[in-house]
Amino acid sequence: MTHVPPSERHRLGLMGTIPIYWGEAGSLNDVIEGTTQPHWARATLEQSYILVPLDTLEENNLPRGLSALDRLMLAQPRALSPSENVTLDKWVRRGGHLLLFADPMLTGQSRFPIGDRRRPQSVILLSPILNRWGLLLQFDDTQARGKTTATIDGVSFEIDLAGTLRSKPTGQDAHSHCAIIAGGRAAKCRIGKGTALIIADAALLELDEGRAGDHNALLQIAQVAFPAD
C-alpha cells in the first residue's frame, strides 16, 4: 500500500450508513470512551487522505460547504433529500470527484438488529440521482449468495449479491455520460466537469473483513475515482 505524507494528503468527504469513521457506536459515549470497534477502512483511507465526516450534504449545515471539498466517498448512504440530490449534482458538475458504493442488497453483518436506525441501510435508495446521470440500478433476486470477484481498471475486489448498472434508455442528461464497466457491477461517469465512480455493491466494506487484499483494493479503487491522486 502507498503511504502518502501527511502534508500531501487531500481532504476526502465521507458519508454513509456503513460506519467507516465512527465504527458501530451504540451511543455517543461509546465514541468518547473508545469502546467502539473501529472499521478497518478508516485507518486504510487515512494513509492517503484527511477524512472529513459528513452527516448531510445540505450546504447550509456544513461548516464550509461541500464546495470546500473536491473528493467525496458515499458508502451506502441513506436516501438523499431532494435538496441534497441537487447539491450533489451541482457539486459534481462543477468539478467534484465522487466514489459511490450503492448496494441494492447489503450482505455485511451488524451488531444492531434489522429495523435499528444505527444498522447500515440494507437497500440503497438513490434512484433520483442515478437516473439524473443516466443510470438504472437493478437487482437480480435469483442470484446465489456468495463472494465473487469484480475488476475495475485492473483492481480486483470481492462482491456479494451485487446489483447491475445499466444505461437509462431515455431522458438521459445531455451533460452526463456513463460507461458501464466490470460486467455491469460499476459505472464510470463524466458529469459536467466532474466524475463519479459508482459501484453497485459494498461487500468490500464489510466491518469484519479487512484482509490485506481489501486494504489494497480500497486504496486502488479510490485512486481510480480520484485521478488527481
Secondary structure, DSSP 8 states (H G I E B T S, - for coil): -----GGG-EEEEEEESS-TTT-S-SSHHHHHHT-S---HHHHHHTTTEEEEE-S---GGGSSS-GGG-SEEEEES-----HHHHHHHHHHHHTT-EEEEE--SS-----SS-TT-TTS--SS---HHHHHHTTEEEE--TTS--S-EEEEETTEEEEESS--EEEE-SS---TTEEEEEEGGGTEEEEEETTEEEEEES--GGG-TT---HHHHHHHHHHHHHH-TT-
